[in-house]
Amino acid sequence: MRPRLARAFVGGLLGTAVITLSMYFVSPVVTGGPTDIAAMLGEALRASWIAGMIAHFAVGALVLPGIYVLVLYRFLLGGPVVRGMMFGTILWLITQVVVMPVMGGGLFSEQAGGLDAVLGSLIGQLAYGLVVGTFAGGRRSLEVHHLDDFELETRVRRAG
């Protein structure tokens, strides 16, 4: 069974809400200050904070779940939860190796909070991937085969 794109979009929206709340409310406790993704995106777009937040939610709710379902899903192994968390790990690596250096945070957030920021980012991306993978669904890693009464009775007799 393939994952469902519409459900992945719902998971993306919820996952983006979770990661956004963690950036604004958990990150200050861990790193000493919030990670204002909306401000960073707004600045990169030469637009307002609200435009940055809209861009953040558009990418998190539509673009990334679309990439997960249409491109990456077939290459990932395991059930929906494991695949989602693998997706989150991929996003984390891309964030730390490409996005953070481009936005001035350095490789693996060396100028944006160091190890605390890297670990916070990892937890956030894993949570996002977990939610997207769970909502999108798809093939389970273990198939359950239900035995009818005749088949069960036959197997019991053979076993002795």
Steps between C-alpha positions, in 0.01 A plus 500: 500500500639840403486797735222749444599847387201677657571335836868592465395865454299482825799341673725769353274773635492344847873418491578858399288627789689270740844604375400869496375488858820325607713767328322782680437338841740206552805639321533798740527257792760286322708760314419818692302661218226422250572395146293753308453313174236745380738794542783315323275399209341844485845657480613251235186578297543874564154494651325518836494261794151389396620422147781295653254306715275437199801374302603278793155342521471466120829310484422290807139419414520463121850484349675263741210252537471498120870415467459229765205329331589551133879459509658367821244252634594223256868517603442489877463176692265396780153594606350851493657609830851382409477645148376829642786520748750415225345786302543726805866397524554587133335839557721558804817425302393733218413769754836475677721461192326729250234725654683614815822596318301690235307688770818588691474241777803303388550131438308302762384828658848593623405872507136444596519325836739212436424154635183607681359644177602190302333265747190720520481500124538122490220448751275740311565341161449149639169609652398657168594187306319279751177698460524514118582129473226397739234707328609408147486131585605247242639151512549351840824317565315189620199359321244323716345191346169396650428128494148378436365223724584219255859617449551543875361154575723345230811664644413392854456137387834505317677642806378202699 
